[in-house]
Amino acid sequence: MDNLPYAVQTTFPMLFMLVPALGALLSCRRRSNGRPALEIWQRWWAIGALGIGSLWITISFLAVPDAMADAIGFAHSPFQFEIAFANLGLALLGFRGASASSRERLTSGIAAAAFLWGAVIGHVYQWFAHGDHAAGNTGGILANDILIPAVMIFLAVLDIRRNRSGRSHAARLAA
């Protein structure tokens, strides 16, 4: 990874948010099945941002753990193996989002937040306490770790509220 320019290394993780956002936008423009846009966004975000992004991190930490530790600016240690499997769990939650309900996607977003927002605290601490400005410690990875679960939670909450208001509206019409 040392051969790649810092800007490329630090912004690469943001592709895991950009691609699902573009996919959701295009899918919403072409939808013909009447599926709500909110559901389309949730599915793209869960599968693309959380699922594929976390699977990429899993594979990277298993295949090239020392390069990943170097990219973050951390010492080589057993943490690389642990991070790989924590991300595998997040990937599975993301892929489950393909057929999950809004409540399940909310739970996945909260679970992702527990891990990723904790990682943000660790990265920011290393940044300020130890001057760790490594590409894998700051920049795009921080944006991912903050925004992926936040957007998942936000979209799921909106969808849950939409479903509740739709039911109460239908109940009022039936009465």
MODELLER restraints for C-alpha pairs under 7 A, 6 or more apart:
rsr = mdl.restraints
at = mdl.atoms
rsr.add(forms.Gaussian(group=physical.xy_distance, feature=features.Distance(at['CA:1:A'], at['CA:67:A']), mean=6.63, stdev=0.5))
rsr.add(forms.Gaussian(group=physical.xy_distance, feature=features.Distance(at['CA:1:A'], at['CA:71:A']), mean=6.99, stdev=0.5))
rsr.add(forms.Gaussian(group=physical.xy_distance, feature=features.Distance(at['CA:6:A'], at['CA:135:A']), mean=6.00, stdev=0.5))
rsr.add(forms.Gaussian(group=physical.xy_distance, feature=features.Distance(at['CA:9:A'], at['CA:135:A']), mean=5.65, stdev=0.5))
rsr.add(forms.Gaussian(group=physical.xy_distance, feature=features.Distance(at['CA:10:A'], at['CA:135:A']), mean=4.54, stdev=0.5))
rsr.add(forms.Gaussian(group=physical.xy_distance, feature=features.Distance(at['CA:10:A'], at['CA:136:A']), mean=6.14, stdev=0.5))
rsr.add(forms.Gaussian(group=physical.xy_distance, feature=features.Distance(at['CA:10:A'], at['CA:138:A']), mean=6.99, stdev=0.5))
rsr.add(forms.Gaussian(group=physical.xy_distance, feature=features.Distance(at['CA:10:A'], at['CA:139:A']), mean=5.37, stdev=0.5))
rsr.add(forms.Gaussian(group=physical.xy_distance, feature=features.Distance(at['CA:10:A'], at['CA:140:A']), mean=5.19, stdev=0.5))
rsr.add(forms.Gaussian(group=physical.xy_distance, feature=features.Distance(at['CA:11:A'], at['CA:139:A']), mean=6.66, stdev=0.5))
rsr.add(forms.Gaussian(group=physical.xy_distance, feature=features.Distance(at['CA:11:A'], at['CA:140:A']), mean=4.75, stdev=0.5))
rsr.add(forms.Gaussian(group=physical.xy_distance, feature=features.Distance(at['CA:12:A'], at['CA:140:A']), mean=6.84, stdev=0.5))
rsr.add(forms.Gaussian(group=physical.xy_distance, feature=features.Distance(at['CA:13:A'], at['CA:140:A']), mean=5.48, stdev=0.5))
rsr.add(forms.Gaussian(group=physical.xy_distance, feature=features.Distance(at['CA:13:A'], at['CA:141:A']), mean=5.77, stdev=0.5))
rsr.add(forms.Gaussian(group=physical.xy_distance, feature=features.Distance(at['CA:13:A'], at['CA:144:A']), mean=6.85, stdev=0.5))
rsr.add(forms.Gaussian(group=physical.xy_distance, feature=features.Distance(at['CA:14:A'], at['CA:140:A']), mean=5.41, stdev=0.5))
rsr.add(forms.Gaussian(group=physical.xy_distance, feature=features.Distance(at['CA:14:A'], at['CA:144:A']), mean=6.38, stdev=0.5))
rsr.add(forms.Gaussian(group=physical.xy_distance, feature=features.Distance(at['CA:16:A'], at['CA:48:A']), mean=6.46, stdev=0.5))
rsr.add(forms.Gaussian(group=physical.xy_distance, feature=features.Distance(at['CA:16:A'], at['CA:49:A']), mean=4.84, stdev=0.5))
rsr.add(forms.Gaussian(group=physical.xy_distance, feature=features.Distance(at['CA:16:A'], at['CA:53:A']), mean=5.40, stdev=0.5))
rsr.add(forms.Gaussian(group=physical.xy_distance, feature=features.Distance(at['CA:17:A'], at['CA:49:A']), mean=5.19, stdev=0.5))
rsr.add(forms.Gaussian(group=physical.xy_distance, feature=features.Distance(at['CA:20:A'], at['CA:44:A']), mean=5.28, stdev=0.5))
rsr.add(forms.Gaussian(group=physical.xy_distance, feature=features.Distance(at['CA:20:A'], at['CA:45:A']), mean=5.61, stdev=0.5))
rsr.add(forms.Gaussian(group=physical.xy_distance, feature=features.Distance(at['CA:20:A'], at['CA:48:A']), mean=5.18, stdev=0.5))
rsr.add(forms.Gaussian(group=physical.xy_distance, feature=features.Distance(at['CA:20:A'], at['CA:49:A']), mean=6.23, stdev=0.5))
rsr.add(forms.Gaussian(group=physical.xy_distance, feature=features.Distance(at['CA:23:A'], at['CA:44:A']), mean=6.87, stdev=0.5))
rsr.add(forms.Gaussian(group=physical.xy_distance, feature=features.Distance(at['CA:24:A'], at['CA:40:A']), mean=6.16, stdev=0.5))
rsr.add(forms.Gaussian(group=physical.xy_distance, feature=features.Distance(at['CA:24:A'], at['CA:41:A']), mean=5.24, stdev=0.5))
rsr.add(forms.Gaussian(group=physical.xy_distance, feature=features.Distance(at['CA:24:A'], at['CA:44:A']), mean=5.83, stdev=0.5))
rsr.add(forms.Gaussian(group=physical.xy_distance, feature=features.Distance(at['CA:28:A'], at['CA:37:A']), mean=5.73, stdev=0.5))
rsr.add(forms.Gaussian(group=physical.xy_distance, feature=features.Distance(at['CA:28:A'], at['CA:40:A']), mean=6.90, stdev=0.5))
rsr.add(forms.Gaussian(group=physical.xy_distance, feature=features.Distance(at['CA:38:A'], at['CA:155:A']), mean=6.73, stdev=0.5))
rsr.add(forms.Gaussian(group=physical.xy_distance, feature=features.Distance(at['CA:38:A'], at['CA:159:A']), mean=6.40, stdev=0.5))
rsr.add(forms.Gaussian(group=physical.xy_distance, feature=features.Distance(at['CA:42:A'], at['CA:152:A']), mean=6.65, stdev=0.5))
rsr.add(forms.Gaussian(group=physical.xy_distance, feature=features.Distance(at['CA:42:A'], at['CA:155:A']), mean=6.21, stdev=0.5))
rsr.add(forms.Gaussian(group=physical.xy_distance, feature=features.Distance(at['CA:42:A'], at['CA:156:A']), mean=6.98, stdev=0.5))
rsr.add(forms.Gaussian(group=physical.xy_distance, feature=features.Distance(at['CA:43:A'], at['CA:97:A']), mean=5.82, stdev=0.5))
rsr.add(forms.Gaussian(group=physical.xy_distance, feature=features.Distance(at['CA:43:A'], at['CA:98:A']), mean=5.43, stdev=0.5))
rsr.add(forms.Gaussian(group=physical.xy_distance, feature=features.Distance(at['CA:45:A'], at['CA:152:A']), mean=6.87, stdev=0.5))
rsr.add(forms.Gaussian(group=physical.xy_distance, feature=features.Distance(at['CA:46:A'], at['CA:94:A']), mean=4.51, stdev=0.5))
rsr.add(forms.Gaussian(group=physical.xy_distance, feature=features.Distance(at['CA:46:A'], at['CA:95:A']), mean=6.64, stdev=0.5))
rsr.add(forms.Gaussian(group=physical.xy_distance, feature=features.Distance(at['CA:46:A'], at['CA:97:A']), mean=5.34, stdev=0.5))
rsr.add(forms.Gaussian(group=physical.xy_distance, feature=features.Distance(at['CA:46:A'], at['CA:152:A']), mean=6.88, stdev=0.5))
rsr.add(forms.Gaussian(group=physical.xy_distance, feature=features.Distance(at['CA:47:A'], at['CA:94:A']), mean=4.92, stdev=0.5))
rsr.add(forms.Gaussian(group=physical.xy_distance, feature=features.Distance(at['CA:47:A'], at['CA:95:A']), mean=4.94, stdev=0.5))
rsr.add(forms.Gaussian(group=physical.xy_distance, feature=features.Distance(at['CA:47:A'], at['CA:97:A']), mean=6.26, stdev=0.5))
rsr.add(forms.Gaussian(group=physical.xy_distance, feature=features.Distance(at['CA:47:A'], at['CA:98:A']), mean=6.47, stdev=0.5))
rsr.add(forms.Gaussian(group=physical.xy_distance, feature=features.Distance(at['CA:49:A'], at['CA:148:A']), mean=6.42, stdev=0.5))
rsr.add(forms.Gaussian(group=physical.xy_distance, feature=features.Distance(at['CA:50:A'], at['CA:90:A']), mean=6.66, stdev=0.5))
rsr.add(forms.Gaussian(group=physical.xy_distance, feature=features.Distance(at['CA:50:A'], at['CA:91:A']), mean=6.01, stdev=0.5))
rsr.add(forms.Gaussian(group=physical.xy_distance, feature=features.Distance(at['CA:50:A'], at['CA:94:A']), mean=4.99, stdev=0.5))
rsr.add(forms.Gaussian(group=physical.xy_distance, feature=features.Distance(at['CA:50:A'], at['CA:148:A']), mean=6.55, stdev=0.5))
rsr.add(forms.Gaussian(group=physical.xy_distance, feature=features.Distance(at['CA:51:A'], at['CA:90:A']), mean=6.67, stdev=0.5))
rsr.add(forms.Gaussian(group=physical.xy_distance, feature=features.Distance(at['CA:51:A'], at['CA:91:A']), mean=3.92, stdev=0.5))
rsr.add(forms.Gaussian(group=physical.xy_distance, feature=features.Distance(at['CA:51:A'], at['CA:92:A']), mean=6.44, stdev=0.5))
rsr.add(forms.Gaussian(group=physical.xy_distance, feature=features.Distance(at['CA:51:A'], at['CA:93:A']), mean=6.93, stdev=0.5))
rsr.add(forms.Gaussian(group=physical.xy_distance, feature=features.Distance(at['CA:51:A'], at['CA:94:A']), mean=4.03, stdev=0.5))
rsr.add(forms.Gaussian(group=physical.xy_distance, feature=features.Distance(at['CA:51:A'], at['CA:95:A']), mean=5.20, stdev=0.5))
rsr.add(forms.Gaussian(group=physical.xy_distance, feature=features.Distance(at['CA:52:A'], at['CA:91:A']), mean=6.46, stdev=0.5))
rsr.add(forms.Gaussian(group=physical.xy_distance, feature=features.Distance(at['CA:54:A'], at['CA:87:A']), mean=5.04, stdev=0.5))
rsr.add(forms.Gaussian(group=physical.xy_distance, feature=features.Distance(at['CA:54:A'], at['CA:88:A']), mean=6.38, stdev=0.5))
rsr.add(forms.Gaussian(group=physical.xy_distance, feature=features.Distance(at['CA:54:A'], at['CA:90:A']), mean=6.06, stdev=0.5))
rsr.add(forms.Gaussian(group=physical.xy_distance, feature=features.Distance(at['CA:54:A'], at['CA:91:A']), mean=4.89, stdev=0.5))
rsr.add(forms.Gaussian(group=physical.xy_distance, feature=features.Distance(at['CA:55:A'], at['CA:87:A']), mean=6.63, stdev=0.5))
rsr.add(forms.Gaussian(group=physical.xy_distance, feature=features.Distance(at['CA:55:A'], at['CA:88:A']), mean=5.93, stdev=0.5))
rsr.add(forms.Gaussian(group=physical.xy_distance, feature=features.Distance(at['CA:55:A'], at['CA:91:A']), mean=5.32, stdev=0.5))
rsr.add(forms.Gaussian(group=physical.xy_distance, feature=features.Distance(at['CA:57:A'], at['CA:84:A']), mean=6.60, stdev=0.5))
rsr.add(forms.Gaussian(group=physical.xy_distance, feature=features.Distance(at['CA:57:A'], at['CA:87:A']), mean=6.55, stdev=0.5))
rsr.add(forms.Gaussian(group=physical.xy_distance, feature=features.Distance(at['CA:58:A'], at['CA:84:A']), mean=4.17, stdev=0.5))
rsr.add(forms.Gaussian(group=physical.xy_distance, feature=features.Distance(at['CA:58:A'], at['CA:85:A']), mean=6.44, stdev=0.5))
rsr.add(forms.Gaussian(group=physical.xy_distance, feature=features.Distance(at['CA:58:A'], at['CA:87:A']), mean=5.49, stdev=0.5))
rsr.add(forms.Gaussian(group=physical.xy_distance, feature=features.Distance(at['CA:58:A'], at['CA:88:A']), mean=5.67, stdev=0.5))
rsr.add(forms.Gaussian(group=physical.xy_distance, feature=features.Distance(at['CA:60:A'], at['CA:68:A']), mean=6.95, stdev=0.5))
rsr.add(forms.Gaussian(group=physical.xy_distance, feature=features.Distance(at['CA:61:A'], at['CA:68:A']), mean=6.12, stdev=0.5))
rsr.add(forms.Gaussian(group=physical.xy_distance, feature=features.Distance(at['CA:61:A'], at['CA:80:A']), mean=5.66, stdev=0.5))
rsr.add(forms.Gaussian(group=physical.xy_distance, feature=features.Distance(at['CA:61:A'], at['CA:81:A']), mean=6.56, stdev=0.5))
rsr.add(forms.Gaussian(group=physical.xy_distance, feature=features.Distance(at['CA:61:A'], at['CA:84:A']), mean=5.24, stdev=0.5))
rsr.add(forms.Gaussian(group=physical.xy_distance, feature=features.Distance(at['CA:62:A'], at['CA:81:A']), mean=6.42, stdev=0.5))
rsr.add(forms.Gaussian(group=physical.xy_distance, feature=features.Distance(at['CA:62:A'], at['CA:84:A']), mean=6.18, stdev=0.5))
rsr.add(forms.Gaussian(group=physical.xy_distance, feature=features.Distance(at['CA:65:A'], at['CA:80:A']), mean=5.66, stdev=0.5))
rsr.add(forms.Gaussian(group=physical.xy_distance, feature=features.Distance(at['CA:66:A'], at['CA:76:A']), mean=6.02, stdev=0.5))
rsr.add(forms.Gaussian(group=physical.xy_distance, feature=features.Distance(at['CA:69:A'], at['CA:75:A']), mean=6.27, stdev=0.5))
rsr.add(forms.Gaussian(group=physical.xy_distance, feature=features.Distance(at['CA:69:A'], at['CA:76:A']), mean=5.82, stdev=0.5))
rsr.add(forms.Gaussian(group=physical.xy_distance, feature=features.Distance(at['CA:71:A'], at['CA:134:A']), mean=6.04, stdev=0.5))
rsr.add(forms.Gaussian(group=physical.xy_distance, feature=features.Distance(at['CA:71:A'], at['CA:135:A']), mean=5.95, stdev=0.5))
rsr.add(forms.Gaussian(group=physical.xy_distance, feature=features.Distance(at['CA:71:A'], at['CA:136:A']), mean=4.88, stdev=0.5))
rsr.add(forms.Gaussian(group=physical.xy_distance, feature=features.Distance(at['CA:72:A'], at['CA:134:A']), mean=5.49, stdev=0.5))
rsr.add(forms.Gaussian(group=physical.xy_distance, feature=features.Distance(at['CA:72:A'], at['CA:135:A']), mean=6.42, stdev=0.5))
rsr.add(forms.Gaussian(group=physical.xy_distance, feature=features.Distance(at['CA:72:A'], at['CA:136:A']), mean=4.08, stdev=0.5))
rsr.add(forms.Gaussian(group=physical.xy_distance, feature=features.Distance(at['CA:72:A'], at['CA:137:A']), mean=4.67, stdev=0.5))
rsr.add(forms.Gaussian(group=physical.xy_distance, feature=features.Distance(at['CA:73:A'], at['CA:132:A']), mean=6.28, stdev=0.5))
rsr.add(forms.Gaussian(group=physical.xy_distance, feature=features.Distance(at['CA:73:A'], at['CA:134:A']), mean=5.35, stdev=0.5))
rsr.add(forms.Gaussian(group=physical.xy_distance, feature=features.Distance(at['CA:73:A'], at['CA:137:A']), mean=6.82, stdev=0.5))
rsr.add(forms.Gaussian(group=physical.xy_distance, feature=features.Distance(at['CA:90:A'], at['CA:112:A']), mean=6.26, stdev=0.5))
rsr.add(forms.Gaussian(group=physical.xy_distance, feature=features.Distance(at['CA:93:A'], at['CA:108:A']), mean=5.70, stdev=0.5))
rsr.add(forms.Gaussian(group=physical.xy_distance, feature=features.Distance(at['CA:97:A'], at['CA:105:A']), mean=5.88, stdev=0.5))
rsr.add(forms.Gaussian(group=physical.xy_distance, feature=features.Distance(at['CA:102:A'], at['CA:156:A']), mean=5.10, stdev=0.5))
rsr.add(forms.Gaussian(group=physical.xy_distance, feature=features.Distance(at['CA:102:A'], at['CA:159:A']), mean=6.42, stdev=0.5))
rsr.add(forms.Gaussian(group=physical.xy_distance, feature=features.Distance(at['CA:102:A'], at['CA:160:A']), mean=6.19, stdev=0.5))
rsr.add(forms.Gaussian(group=physical.xy_distance, feature=features.Distance(at['CA:103:A'], at['CA:156:A']), mean=6.80, stdev=0.5))
rsr.add(forms.Gaussian(group=physical.xy_distance, feature=features.Distance(at['CA:105:A'], at['CA:152:A']), mean=7.00, stdev=0.5))
rsr.add(forms.Gaussian(group=physical.xy_distance, feature=features.Distance(at['CA:105:A'], at['CA:156:A']), mean=6.21, stdev=0.5))
rsr.add(forms.Gaussian(group=physical.xy_distance, feature=features.Distance(at['CA:106:A'], at['CA:152:A']), mean=6.68, stdev=0.5))
rsr.add(forms.Gaussian(group=physical.xy_distance, feature=features.Distance(at['CA:106:A'], at['CA:153:A']), mean=5.21, stdev=0.5))
rsr.add(forms.Gaussian(group=physical.xy_distance, feature=features.Distance(at['CA:106:A'], at['CA:156:A']), mean=5.20, stdev=0.5))
rsr.add(forms.Gaussian(group=physical.xy_distance, feature=features.Distance(at['CA:106:A'], at['CA:157:A']), mean=6.92, stdev=0.5))
rsr.add(forms.Gaussian(group=physical.xy_distance, feature=features.Distance(at['CA:109:A'], at['CA:149:A']), mean=4.75, stdev=0.5))
rsr.add(forms.Gaussian(group=physical.xy_distance, feature=features.Distance(at['CA:109:A'], at['CA:152:A']), mean=5.13, stdev=0.5))
rsr.add(forms.Gaussian(group=physical.xy_distance, feature=features.Distance(at['CA:109:A'], at['CA:153:A']), mean=5.12, stdev=0.5))
rsr.add(forms.Gaussian(group=physical.xy_distance, feature=features.Distance(at['CA:110:A'], at['CA:149:A']), mean=6.78, stdev=0.5))
rsr.add(forms.Gaussian(group=physical.xy_distance, feature=features.Distance(at['CA:110:A'], at['CA:153:A']), mean=6.71, stdev=0.5))
rsr.add(forms.Gaussian(group=physical.xy_distance, feature=features.Distance(at['CA:112:A'], at['CA:149:A']), mean=5.63, stdev=0.5))
rsr.add(forms.Gaussian(group=physical.xy_distance, feature=features.Distance(at['CA:113:A'], at['CA:149:A']), mean=5.12, stdev=0.5))
rsr.add(forms.Gaussian(group=physical.xy_distance, feature=features.Distance(at['CA:116:A'], at['CA:145:A']), mean=4.95, stdev=0.5))
rsr.add(forms.Gaussian(group=physical.xy_distance, feature=features.Distance(at['CA:116:A'], at['CA:146:A']), mean=6.93, stdev=0.5))
rsr.add(forms.Gaussian(group=physical.xy_distance, feature=features.Distance(at['CA:117:A'], at['CA:145:A']), mean=6.18, stdev=0.5))
rsr.add(forms.Gaussian(group=physical.xy_distance, feature=features.Distance(at['CA:117:A'], at['CA:146:A']), mean=6.11, stdev=0.5))
rsr.add(forms.Gaussian(group=physical.xy_distance, feature=features.Distance(at['CA:120:A'], at['CA:142:A']), mean=6.07, stdev=0.5))
rsr.add(forms.Gaussian(group=physical.xy_distance, feature=features.Distance(at['CA:120:A'], at['CA:145:A']), mean=6.35, stdev=0.5))
rsr.add(forms.Gaussian(group=physical.xy_distance, feature=features.Distance(at['CA:123:A'], at['CA:137:A']), mean=5.52, stdev=0.5))
rsr.add(forms.Gaussian(group=physical.xy_distance, feature=features.Distance(at['CA:123:A'], at['CA:138:A']), mean=6.95, stdev=0.5))
rsr.add(forms.Gaussian(group=physical.xy_distance, feature=features.Distance(at['CA:126:A'], at['CA:132:A']), mean=5.55, stdev=0.5))
rsr.add(forms.Gaussian(group=physical.xy_distance, feature=features.Distance(at['CA:127:A'], at['CA:133:A']), mean=5.94, stdev=0.5))
